Amino acid sequence: MSIKPIRSDDDLQRAFKRLEKIFQAEEGTSQADERDVLVTLIEAYENKHYDFGPADPVEAIKFRMEQGGLTPRDLEPYIGQSGRVSEVLNRKRSLSLRMVKRLHDGLQIPYETLLAGVR
């Protein structure tokens, strides 16, 4: 394993290419260790050099729905009746603090992501 600091975007691209090759490495192997170190280095570089800003709360909810195979009906315990779910997903209604707490507790969406949409 020959890991070097990431100091430029070119270094970053090389790290990504290497990571692609070893991403599926079996746990407990030297390639898995290298993968873990590369992920840490990449995250540190990106956090320092790129401002991604807060994630969009509606997109985060939709992403979690896709990940979990959830339907809008599955969101009713967190957001409210189907009409309210539809309004939130179509950006016609903002999230309330109560919705934020329920979505965080139930779907593990980070508070900072959900609060980006509270007015």
C-alpha positions in Angstrom: 0.0 0.0 0.0 1.5 3.3 -1.1 -0.8 6.1 0.0 0.2 9.7 -0.5 -1.5 12.9 0.7 -4.1 14.5 -1.6 -2.9 18.0 -2.4 -4.5 18.8 -5.7 -7.5 17.9 -7.9 -5.2 15.7 -9.9 -4.2 13.8 -6.8 -7.9 13.5 -6.0 -8.7 12.0 -9.4 -5.9 9.4 -8.9 -7.2 8.5 -5.5 -10.7 8.0 -7.0 -9.4 5.8 -9.7 -7.5 3.6 -7.2 -10.6 3.6 -4.9 -12.7 2.3 -7.8 -10.3 -0.7 -8.2 -10.4 -1.7 -4.6 -13.8 -0.6 -3.4 -15.2 -4.1 -3.2 -12.2 -5.4 -1.3 -12.9 -8.1 1.3 -12.8 -6.9 4.9 -9.6 -7.7 6.8 -7.4 -7.5 3.7 -4.7 -4.9 3.0 -6.8 -3.6 0.1 -9.7 -3.0 2.5 -7.4 -1.1 4.8 -6.2 1.0 1.8 -9.8 1.7 0.8 -10.7 2.9 4.3 -7.7 5.3 4.3 -8.4 6.6 0.8 -12.0 7.3 1.8 -10.8 9.3 4.8 -8.3 11.2 2.7 -10.8 12.0 0.0 -13.4 13.2 2.5 -10.9 15.4 4.2 -9.8 17.0 0.9 -13.3 17.5 -0.3 -14.4 19.1 3.0 -11.5 21.5 2.9 -11.7 22.5 -0.8 -15.3 22.1 -1.8 -18.4 23.7 -0.3 -21.3 21.4 -1.1 -23.6 23.4 1.1 -26.5 21.8 2.9 -28.4 19.1 1.1 -31.9 19.9 -0.1 -34.4 18.5 2.4 -37.0 17.3 -0.2 -34.2 15.6 -2.2 -32.9 14.0 1.0 -36.4 12.6 1.7 -36.8 11.3 -1.8 -33.4 9.7 -1.6 -34.3 8.0 1.6 -37.6 6.8 0.0 -35.6 5.4 -2.9 -33.1 3.7 -0.6 -35.8 2.1 1.5 -38.4 1.4 -1.2 -40.8 3.7 0.5 -43.9 5.2 -1.0 -45.5 8.6 -0.2 -48.0 6.7 2.0 -45.0 5.4 4.1 -44.2 9.0 5.0 -47.6 9.7 6.5 -46.5 8.9 10.1 -43.7 11.5 9.8 -45.4 14.2 7.7 -49.1 13.8 8.1 -52.0 12.9 5.7 -51.4 12.1 2.1 -52.2 15.6 1.0 -49.6 17.1 3.2 -47.0 14.5 2.1 -47.8 15.5 -1.5 -47.4 19.2 -0.7 -44.0 18.6 0.9 -42.7 16.4 -1.9 -43.9 19.0 -4.5 -42.4 21.9 -2.5 -45.7 23.5 -1.9 -45.3 23.2 1.9 -42.3 23.6 4.1 -41.3 21.1 6.7 -42.5 22.0 10.2 -40.2 21.4 13.2 -42.5 18.5 14.2 -42.0 16.9 10.8 -38.3 17.4 11.0 -38.1 15.6 14.3 -40.3 12.8 13.1 -38.3 12.4 9.8 -35.0 12.5 11.7 -36.2 9.9 14.3 -37.9 7.6 11.9 -35.8 7.8 8.8 -32.5 8.9 10.2 -32.2 11.9 7.9 -29.8 14.4 9.6 -31.3 17.4 11.3 -29.0 19.8 9.4 -30.3 18.6 6.1 -34.0 18.7 7.1 -33.6 22.1 8.8 -32.2 23.7 5.7 -35.9 23.8 4.5 -37.5 25.2 7.7 -38.6 28.8 7.3 
